[in-house]
Amino acid sequence: MQYRLRRHDGKYRWISDNGVPRYDAEKNFSGYIGSCVDITELMKKEEALHEFEERVTLAAKAAHLGIWELDIATNEVWMSDSARALFGFDPEARVSHAAIQERVHPEDRVRRNAAVTAAIETLGEYKTEYRILLPDRTLRWISGRGRCVSRQNKGIRLIGVSIDITPQKQTQELFRLATEASPSGIILVDDHGRIVLVNSHAEELFGYGRDELVGKPVEVLVPERFASEHPTRRKQFLAAPTARAMGAGRELFARRKDGNEFPVEIGLNPIQTPEGVLVLAAVVDISARKLAEAEARQHADELSHLSRVAAMGELAGSIAHELNQPLSGIISNASAGQRFIDRGDVDLREFRELLGDIVADGRRAGDVIRGIQGMVKKGAPMRRRVNLNDLVMNVIAMVKPDAMLRACELNTVLEPELPIIECDPVQLQQVLLNLLINALDAMRDTPASRRKVVITTGRNGNDTICASVRDYGTGIRAEARDRLFDRFFTTKPEGLGMGLAIVRSIVESHAGTVAAENVGDGGARFHVTLPVTGATS
């Protein structure tokens, strides 16, 4: 029997008490002969072992682990209940290693058997993944690990655990299918900068095979001129990983296997895993888009140029009138000089005045011609610092003869000391010219006494300035307000519908805005707002 016995120091100890009866010569019972052994420590170990076994069993159940043990000598296998359920064996059935192998998918049997055999031969361990086919033809993925142990009086045994990883494999397969189906090049990079996965589109983009990229540093895809700084940028991203576009505000380039570079857009998405952070990079080749944008800019520039030429065509009569005045003055003064010479009574002072007038008229004619050349000349936009009031006065000088022919009064309300802006002066002159011509056209049916255009400039806060063109015409019809700046929309029978669309395009390329409104006492007003510091398109 076992019981607790108080020791001399007052502590109770567990005792294992064994005894046999003793008899005298007459076979009468006279007592026991026995021994007592202190088993306190042994019981503590057994209790700890029991608790450990319970914990292992609970952990195995929680993790869906199947535990088994293979007797190398008999080839018989002991399996836990969860392991039997995992492999589809009856709770009471005897299981052999061969029976387990029968459950393994035919395509995976050789690989699994080789791993188990190597572990037994080397008294080592193995780890492998394989598929099993259950009796109902259900396919499951198993992750198996085993280790050989040598037990006294029990020989060599292989202890193993198996876990169902089918959901994980299904997720991996879905991820692989989604990655392959992506129209972007997909590259998965670990926290050390090594490539762990690429899709077929990435192979096409970069010209590498999958086996050439996996395991390589991602810098192999970065142009050499950026490769040295890329590890630093990667560390900065990993310090605070968030889904975002790479290189916001900068042009990015990638490098193909042949060394050629191409423009790209890259989206970064961090993925937290037990092994660390993985970064999923979606790479898009934007070469075609860049080419299309360049062609669109070229077409826009050509269209803008045609618009300026058309505007000059509309003003051809007034321009001829404007040139006729200085040319007439030149001819008159030159003729007068000839007459002085013919009479032989040349007054040098008067002659010098005649020559001065000729020079002034020549310069005036030259200014008109240079203004026309600037408006119709093709070329890339050139930005410089200008005063908006100067641009307004230059355009008024162009339009004034035409306004006089239409009996229209041109008034200006220009704020002095306007801040300087950075712009393409030819393009902004085109904006003002289009607005002024539209204002004149809007007053065809307005009585001559009310035909007036007012051009105003002023500050619009500390950061922007404003220019407006106001007419006294019929105003903007309600049905035209929302489409006023659309391409090919026009209210003029002879119009192409490009003037105001070009105005908006130019103003927005200067980081500005344009708007239109009807005025209470008749007519319409167009506002152009521009930043003081300027901006690039």
C-alpha positions as CSV (number, residue, x, y, z in Angstrom):
1,M,0.0,0.0,0.0
2,Q,1.0,3.7,-0.4
3,Y,0.4,6.3,2.2
4,R,1.9,9.5,3.6
5,L,4.0,9.3,6.7
6,R,5.2,12.1,8.9
7,R,8.9,12.4,9.1
8,H,10.9,13.5,12.2
9,D,11.0,17.0,10.8
10,G,7.3,17.2,10.6
11,K,7.0,16.9,6.8
12,Y,4.8,14.2,5.2
13,R,6.4,11.9,2.7
14,W,4.8,9.3,0.4
15,I,5.7,5.8,1.4
16,S,5.4,2.5,-0.5
17,D,4.9,-0.1,2.2
18,N,5.2,-3.8,1.2
19,G,4.8,-6.6,3.8
20,V,4.3,-10.4,4.1
21,P,2.7,-12.2,7.1
22,R,4.8,-14.2,9.6
23,Y,3.6,-17.4,11.4
24,D,5.0,-19.4,14.3
25,A,5.7,-23.1,14.3
26,E,2.1,-23.9,15.1
27,K,1.0,-21.8,12.1
28,N,-0.3,-19.0,14.2
29,F,-0.1,-15.5,12.7
30,S,2.5,-13.5,14.6
31,G,2.9,-10.3,12.5
32,Y,4.4,-8.9,9.3
33,I,7.8,-8.6,7.9
34,G,7.9,-5.6,5.5
35,S,9.8,-2.6,4.1
36,C,9.0,1.1,3.5
37,V,10.4,3.1,0.6
38,D,10.2,6.9,0.3
39,I,8.6,7.4,-3.2
40,T,7.8,11.1,-2.9
41,E,10.3,12.2,-5.6
42,L,9.1,9.3,-7.9
43,M,5.5,10.3,-7.5
44,K,6.4,13.9,-8.3
45,K,8.1,12.8,-11.5
46,E,5.1,10.7,-12.5
47,E,2.8,13.5,-11.8
48,A,4.9,15.9,-13.9
49,L,5.1,13.3,-16.7
50,H,1.3,12.9,-16.6
51,E,0.8,16.7,-16.8
52,F,3.3,16.9,-19.6
53,E,1.5,14.2,-21.5
54,E,-1.8,15.9,-21.0
55,R,-0.3,19.2,-22.3
56,V,1.2,17.5,-25.3
57,T,-2.1,15.8,-26.1
58,L,-4.0,19.1,-25.7
59,A,-1.5,21.0,-27.9
60,A,-1.6,18.2,-30.5
61,K,-5.4,18.4,-30.6
62,A,-5.4,22.2,-30.8
63,A,-2.9,22.1,-33.7
64,H,-4.6,19.1,-35.3
65,L,-1.4,17.2,-35.0
66,G,-1.4,13.4,-35.5
67,I,1.3,11.7,-33.4
68,W,2.6,8.2,-34.3
69,E,5.5,5.9,-33.6
70,L,7.0,3.3,-35.9
71,D,8.7,0.2,-34.5
72,I,11.6,-0.4,-36.9
73,A,11.9,-4.1,-35.9
74,T,8.2,-5.0,-36.4
75,N,7.2,-2.3,-38.9
76,E,4.1,-1.7,-36.7
77,V,2.8,1.8,-36.0
78,W,1.2,3.2,-33.0
79,M,-1.0,6.2,-33.8
80,S,-2.9,8.8,-31.7
81,D,-6.6,9.1,-32.3
82,S,-6.1,12.4,-34.2
83,A,-3.5,10.7,-36.4
84,R,-5.8,7.8,-37.2
85,A,-8.6,10.3,-38.1
86,L,-6.1,12.2,-40.3
87,F,-5.1,9.2,-42.3
88,G,-8.6,7.6,-42.3
89,F,-7.8,4.5,-40.1
90,D,-10.3,2.9,-37.8
91,P,-9.7,3.5,-34.1
92,E,-9.0,-0.2,-33.3
93,A,-7.3,-1.3,-36.5
94,R,-3.7,-2.4,-36.5
95,V,-1.6,-0.1,-38.6
96,S,1.7,-0.8,-40.4
97,H,4.0,1.6,-42.2
98,A,3.0,-0.1,-45.5
99,A,-0.6,0.8,-44.8
100,I,0.4,4.5,-44.3
101,Q,2.3,4.4,-47.6
102,E,-0.8,3.1,-49.3
103,R,-2.6,6.3,-48.2
104,V,0.1,8.5,-49.8
105,H,-0.6,9.8,-53.3
106,P,1.1,7.6,-55.9
107,E,3.1,10.6,-57.2
108,D,4.5,11.4,-53.7
109,R,5.2,7.9,-52.4
110,V,8.8,7.7,-53.6
111,R,9.7,11.1,-52.2
112,R,8.2,10.5,-48.8
113,N,9.6,7.0,-48.5
114,A,13.1,8.3,-49.4
115,A,12.9,10.9,-46.6
116,V,11.8,8.3,-44.0
117,T,14.4,5.7,-45.1
118,A,17.2,8.3,-44.9
119,A,16.1,9.3,-41.4
120,I,16.2,5.6,-40.3
121,E,19.5,4.8,-41.9
122,T,21.2,7.9,-40.4
123,L,19.3,7.8,-37.1
124,G,18.4,11.4,-38.0
125,E,15.2,13.2,-38.8
126,Y,13.2,14.2,-41.8
127,K,10.7,16.8,-42.9
128,T,8.5,16.6,-46.0
129,E,5.2,17.6,-47.5
130,Y,3.0,15.1,-49.5
131,R,-0.5,14.3,-50.5
132,I,-2.7,11.5,-49.2
133,L,-5.8,9.9,-50.8
134,L,-8.4,8.8,-48.2
135,P,-10.7,5.9,-48.9
136,D,-13.5,8.2,-50.0
137,R,-11.0,9.7,-52.6
138,T,-10.6,12.9,-50.6
139,L,-7.2,14.6,-51.3
140,R,-5.4,16.2,-48.4
141,W,-2.0,17.8,-48.0
142,I,0.2,16.6,-45.1
143,S,3.3,18.1,-43.5
144,G,5.2,15.4,-41.8
145,R,8.2,15.4,-39.5
146,G,10.0,12.5,-37.8
147,R,13.0,11.6,-35.7
148,C,14.7,8.4,-34.9
149,V,15.2,7.6,-31.2
150,S,16.9,4.6,-29.5
151,R,15.1,3.3,-26.4
152,Q,16.5,0.8,-23.9
153,N,14.9,-2.6,-24.3
154,K,12.7,-1.2,-27.1
155,G,15.2,-0.8,-30.0
156,I,15.1,2.0,-32.5
157,R,11.8,3.8,-33.1
158,L,10.8,6.6,-35.5
159,I,8.6,9.1,-33.8
160,G,6.6,11.4,-36.0
161,V,4.0,14.1,-36.2
162,S,1.7,14.9,-39.1
163,I,-0.5,18.0,-39.7
164,D,-3.1,18.7,-42.3
165,I,-2.0,21.7,-44.3
166,T,-4.7,21.4,-47.0
167,P,-6.2,24.9,-46.3
168,Q,-2.7,26.4,-46.4
169,K,-1.9,24.7,-49.7
170,Q,-5.3,25.8,-51.1
171,T,-4.5,29.4,-50.1
172,Q,-1.1,29.1,-51.7
173,E,-2.7,27.8,-54.9
174,L,-5.2,30.6,-54.9
175,F,-2.4,33.1,-54.4
176,R,-0.4,31.5,-57.2
177,L,-3.4,31.6,-59.6
178,A,-4.1,35.2,-58.7
179,T,-0.5,36.1,-59.1
180,E,-0.3,34.4,-62.5
181,A,-3.6,36.0,-63.6
182,S,-2.4,39.5,-62.7
183,P,-1.8,41.8,-65.7
184,S,1.1,43.3,-63.8
185,G,4.5,41.8,-63.2
186,I,4.4,40.4,-59.7
187,I,7.6,40.1,-57.6
188,L,7.7,38.9,-54.0
189,V,10.8,39.9,-52.0
190,D,11.8,38.9,-48.5
191,D,13.2,41.3,-45.8
192,H,16.7,40.6,-47.0
193,G,16.0,41.8,-50.5
194,R,16.0,38.3,-52.1
195,I,13.3,37.4,-54.7
196,V,11.2,34.5,-53.6
197,L,8.5,34.5,-56.3
198,V,7.8,36.0,-59.7
199,N,4.9,35.4,-62.1
200,S,5.0,34.7,-65.8
201,H,4.3,38.4,-66.7
202,A,7.4,39.4,-64.7
203,E,9.4,36.9,-66.8
204,E,8.1,38.5,-69.9
205,L,8.8,42.1,-68.7
206,F,12.4,41.4,-67.6
207,G,13.4,38.7,-70.0
208,Y,14.5,36.3,-67.2
209,G,13.4,32.8,-66.5
210,R,11.9,32.1,-63.0
211,D,14.8,30.0,-62.0
212,E,17.1,32.9,-62.9
213,L,15.4,35.3,-60.5
214,V,14.3,33.3,-57.4
215,G,16.9,33.6,-54.7
216,K,18.6,36.6,-56.4
217,P,18.8,40.1,-54.9
218,V,16.0,42.4,-56.3
219,E,18.7,44.9,-57.3
220,V,19.3,42.7,-60.4
221,L,16.1,44.4,-61.8
222,V,17.2,47.9,-60.9
223,P,19.2,50.1,-63.3
224,E,22.8,50.3,-62.3
225,R,22.6,54.1,-61.7
226,F,20.0,53.5,-59.0
227,A,21.2,50.1,-57.6
228,S,23.6,51.5,-55.0
229,E,20.9,53.5,-53.2
230,H,18.1,50.9,-53.5
231,P,19.1,48.9,-50.3
232,T,18.8,52.1,-48.3
233,R,15.4,52.8,-49.7
234,R,14.3,49.2,-49.1
235,K,15.4,49.5,-45.4
236,Q,13.4,52.7,-45.0
237,F,10.3,51.0,-46.4
238,L,10.7,48.0,-44.1
239,A,11.1,50.3,-41.1
240,A,7.5,51.5,-41.6
241,P,5.9,49.1,-44.2
242,T,2.6,50.3,-45.7
243,A,0.9,49.7,-48.9
244,R,1.8,52.5,-51.3
245,A,3.1,53.4,-54.7
246,M,6.9,53.3,-54.9
247,G,8.8,56.5,-55.7
248,A,5.8,58.9,-55.6
249,G,6.5,62.0,-57.5
250,R,9.6,60.4,-59.3
251,E,10.0,58.6,-62.6
252,L,11.0,55.0,-62.0
253,F,12.9,52.7,-64.4
254,A,13.6,49.0,-64.4
255,R,16.3,47.0,-66.1
256,R,15.8,44.0,-68.4
257,K,18.1,41.0,-68.7
258,D,19.7,42.6,-71.8
259,G,20.5,45.8,-69.8
260,N,17.8,48.0,-71.5
261,E,15.8,50.3,-69.2
262,F,12.1,51.0,-69.4
263,P,9.8,53.3,-67.4
264,V,7.6,51.5,-64.8
265,E,5.0,52.1,-62.1
266,I,5.5,50.0,-58.9
267,G,3.0,49.3,-56.1
268,L,4.3,47.9,-52.9
269,N,2.3,45.8,-50.4
270,P,3.9,44.4,-47.2
271,I,2.8,40.9,-46.1
272,Q,3.5,39.9,-42.5
273,T,4.5,36.2,-42.2
274,P,6.1,34.1,-39.4
275,E,9.4,34.3,-41.3
276,G,9.3,38.1,-41.5
277,V,8.0,40.7,-43.8
278,L,7.5,39.9,-47.4
279,V,7.0,42.7,-49.9
280,L,4.7,42.2,-52.9
281,A,5.7,44.5,-55.8
282,A,3.3,45.0,-58.7
283,V,5.3,46.3,-61.7
284,V,3.6,47.9,-64.7
285,D,5.5,48.8,-67.9
286,I,4.3,52.3,-68.9
287,S,6.4,52.6,-72.0
288,A,3.3,52.7,-74.2
289,R,1.6,55.2,-71.9
290,K,4.7,57.5,-72.0
291,L,4.7,57.3,-75.7
292,A,1.0,58.1,-75.9
293,E,1.4,61.0,-73.5
294,A,4.3,62.4,-75.6
295,E,2.1,62.1,-78.8
296,A,-0.8,63.7,-77.0
297,R,1.4,66.6,-75.9
298,Q,2.7,66.9,-79.5
299,H,-0.9,66.9,-80.8
300,A,-2.0,69.4,-78.2
301,D,0.9,71.7,-79.1
302,E,0.1,71.4,-82.8
303,L,-3.6,72.1,-82.1
304,S,-2.7,75.0,-79.9
305,H,-0.5,76.3,-82.8
306,L,-3.3,75.9,-85.3
307,S,-5.6,77.8,-82.9
308,R,-3.2,80.7,-82.7
309,V,-2.9,80.7,-86.5
310,A,-6.7,80.7,-86.8
311,A,-6.9,83.6,-84.3
312,M,-4.3,85.5,-86.4
313,G,-6.4,84.8,-89.4
314,E,-9.5,86.3,-87.8
315,L,-7.4,89.4,-87.0
316,A,-5.7,89.5,-90.4
317,G,-7.7,92.6,-91.5
318,S,-7.1,94.5,-88.3
319,I,-3.4,93.5,-88.3
320,A,-3.1,94.8,-91.9
321,H,-4.7,98.0,-90.7
322,E,-2.3,98.2,-87.7
323,L,0.7,97.6,-90.0
324,N,-0.6,100.1,-92.6
325,Q,-0.3,103.0,-90.2
326,P,3.5,102.8,-89.5
327,L,4.2,101.8,-93.1
328,S,2.2,104.8,-94.4
329,G,4.2,107.0,-92.0
330,I,7.5,105.6,-93.2
331,I,6.5,106.2,-96.9
332,S,5.3,109.8,-96.2
333,N,8.4,110.7,-94.2
334,A,10.7,109.2,-96.8
335,S,8.9,111.0,-99.6
336,A,9.2,114.3,-97.7
337,G,12.9,113.7,-97.3
338,Q,13.2,113.1,-101.0
339,R,11.5,116.4,-101.7
340,F,13.8,118.2,-99.4
341,I,16.8,116.8,-101.2
342,D,15.3,117.6,-104.7
343,R,14.8,121.2,-103.7
344,G,18.3,121.5,-102.5
345,D,17.3,123.2,-99.2
346,V,17.8,120.4,-96.8
347,D,17.3,121.5,-93.2
348,L,19.4,119.0,-91.2
349,R,17.3,119.4,-88.1
350,E,14.0,118.6,-89.9
351,F,15.7,115.9,-91.9
352,R,16.9,114.3,-88.6
353,E,13.3,114.5,-87.3
354,L,12.1,112.8,-90.4
355,L,14.6,110.0,-90.0
356,G,13.6,109.6,-86.3
357,D,9.9,109.3,-87.3
358,I,10.9,106.7,-89.9
359,V,12.9,104.7,-87.3
360,A,10.0,104.9,-84.8
361,D,7.4,103.8,-87.4
362,G,9.7,100.9,-88.5
363,R,10.1,99.7,-84.9
364,R,6.4,99.9,-84.4
365,A,5.8,97.8,-87.5
366,G,8.5,95.4,-86.3
367,D,6.8,95.0,-82.9
368,V,3.6,94.1,-84.6
369,I,5.3,91.5,-86.9
370,R,7.3,90.0,-84.0
371,G,4.1,89.7,-82.0
372,I,2.4,87.9,-84.9
373,Q,5.5,85.6,-85.3
374,G,5.5,84.7,-81.6
375,M,1.9,83.7,-81.8
376,V,2.1,81.6,-84.9
377,K,5.6,80.1,-84.4
378,K,5.8,76.4,-83.5
379,G,8.0,75.2,-80.8
380,A,8.3,73.8,-77.3
381,P,6.8,76.0,-74.5
382,M,9.3,78.3,-73.0
383,R,8.6,79.6,-69.5
384,R,9.9,82.7,-68.0
385,R,9.1,85.3,-65.3
386,V,6.7,87.9,-66.7
387,N,4.2,90.6,-65.5
388,L,0.6,89.7,-66.4
389,N,-0.2,93.4,-67.0
390,D,2.4,93.5,-69.8
391,L,0.8,90.4,-71.5
392,V,-2.6,92.1,-71.3
393,M,-1.4,95.3,-72.9
394,N,0.4,93.3,-75.7
395,V,-2.8,91.4,-76.5
396,I,-4.9,94.6,-76.4
397,A,-2.5,96.1,-79.0
398,M,-3.2,93.2,-81.3
399,V,-7.0,93.3,-80.8
400,K,-7.5,97.1,-80.7
401,P,-7.8,97.6,-84.5
402,D,-10.4,94.8,-84.8
403,A,-12.3,96.3,-81.8
404,M,-12.4,99.7,-83.5
405,L,-13.8,98.1,-86.7
406,R,-16.5,96.5,-84.6
407,A,-17.2,99.8,-82.8
408,C,-16.3,98.2,-79.5
409,E,-14.6,100.0,-76.6
410,L,-11.7,98.3,-74.8
411,N,-11.2,99.3,-71.1
412,T,-8.6,98.0,-68.6
413,V,-8.6,98.0,-64.8
414,L,-5.1,96.7,-64.1
415,E,-3.8,96.5,-60.5
416,P,-0.3,98.0,-60.3
417,E,2.7,96.1,-58.9
418,L,1.2,92.7,-59.6
419,P,3.5,89.8,-58.4
420,I,5.6,88.2,-61.1
421,I,4.4,84.8,-62.4
422,E,6.3,82.1,-64.2
423,C,4.6,81.1,-67.5
424,D,4.9,80.6,-71.2
425,P,4.0,84.2,-72.3
426,V,3.0,83.1,-75.8
427,Q,0.5,80.6,-74.4
428,L,-1.0,83.1,-71.9
429,Q,-1.3,85.6,-74.7
430,Q,-3.2,83.0,-76.6
431,V,-5.6,82.6,-73.6
432,L,-6.2,86.3,-73.4
433,L,-6.5,86.6,-77.2
434,N,-9.1,83.8,-77.4
435,L,-11.1,85.3,-74.5
436,L,-11.1,88.8,-76.1
437,I,-12.1,87.5,-79.5
438,N,-15.0,85.6,-77.9
439,A,-16.0,88.7,-76.1
440,L,-16.1,90.7,-79.3
441,D,-18.1,87.9,-81.0
442,A,-20.5,87.8,-78.1
443,M,-21.6,91.4,-78.8
444,R,-22.5,91.2,-82.5
445,D,-26.1,91.9,-81.7
446,T,-25.4,94.4,-78.9
447,P,-26.1,98.0,-79.7
448,A,-23.0,100.0,-80.5
449,S,-23.5,102.3,-77.5
450,R,-23.1,99.3,-75.1
451,R,-20.3,97.4,-76.9
452,K,-17.6,97.3,-74.3
453,V,-15.0,94.8,-73.1
454,V,-13.4,95.3,-69.7
455,I,-10.1,93.5,-68.9
456,T,-9.2,93.4,-65.2
457,T,-6.2,92.1,-63.3
458,G,-5.7,91.9,-59.5
459,R,-4.5,89.9,-56.6
460,N,-6.5,86.9,-55.4
461,G,-4.9,86.3,-52.0
462,N,-1.2,86.0,-51.4
463,D,-0.6,83.0,-53.6
464,T,-2.6,83.7,-56.8
465,I,-3.5,86.5,-59.2
466,C,-6.5,86.8,-61.4
467,A,-7.3,88.2,-64.8
468,S,-10.9,88.6,-66.1
469,V,-12.5,89.5,-69.4
470,R,-16.0,90.9,-69.2
471,D,-18.3,91.6,-72.2
472,Y,-21.8,93.2,-72.5
473,G,-23.2,90.6,-74.9
474,T,-26.0,88.0,-74.6
475,G,-24.4,86.0,-71.7
476,I,-24.0,82.3,-71.4
477,R,-27.0,80.1,-72.1
478,A,-28.1,77.7,-69.4
479,E,-27.7,74.6,-71.5
480,A,-24.1,75.7,-72.5
481,R,-22.7,76.3,-69.0
482,D,-21.7,72.8,-68.2
483,R,-20.1,72.1,-71.6
484,L,-18.5,75.5,-72.2
485,F,-14.9,74.2,-71.9
486,D,-15.5,70.9,-73.6
487,R,-13.7,70.1,-76.9
488,F,-15.7,70.5,-80.1
489,F,-18.6,72.3,-78.2
490,T,-19.4,75.7,-79.7
491,T,-22.2,78.2,-79.8
492,K,-20.9,79.9,-82.9
493,P,-22.2,78.6,-86.3
494,E,-18.7,79.0,-87.8
495,G,-16.8,77.8,-84.6
496,L,-14.8,74.6,-84.2
497,G,-15.3,74.3,-80.4
498,M,-11.6,74.3,-79.6
499,G,-10.9,77.8,-78.4
500,L,-12.1,77.5,-74.8
501,A,-10.9,73.9,-74.5
502,I,-7.4,75.1,-75.4
503,V,-7.8,78.0,-72.9
504,R,-8.6,75.5,-70.1
505,S,-5.7,73.2,-71.2
506,I,-3.2,76.0,-71.1
507,V,-4.4,77.5,-67.8
508,E,-4.4,74.1,-66.1
509,S,-0.9,73.3,-67.4
510,H,0.1,76.5,-65.5
511,A,-1.5,75.1,-62.4
512,G,-4.3,77.6,-62.7
513,T,-8.1,77.5,-63.1
514,V,-10.6,79.1,-65.5
515,A,-14.3,79.8,-64.9
516,A,-17.1,81.7,-66.5
517,E,-20.3,83.4,-65.2
518,N,-23.1,85.6,-66.3
519,V,-23.1,89.2,-65.0
520,G,-26.2,90.7,-63.4
521,D,-26.5,93.7,-65.7
522,G,-25.8,91.7,-68.9
523,G,-23.0,89.9,-70.6
524,A,-20.5,87.3,-69.3
525,R,-17.2,87.3,-67.4
526,F,-14.4,84.8,-67.7
527,H,-11.9,84.5,-64.8
528,V,-8.4,83.1,-65.1
529,T,-6.5,82.4,-61.8
530,L,-2.8,81.7,-61.8
531,P,-0.3,80.9,-59.0
532,V,2.2,83.6,-58.2
533,T,5.2,81.2,-58.0
534,G,4.3,79.3,-61.2
535,A,4.1,75.5,-61.7
536,T,5.2,73.0,-64.3
537,S,2.7,71.1,-66.3
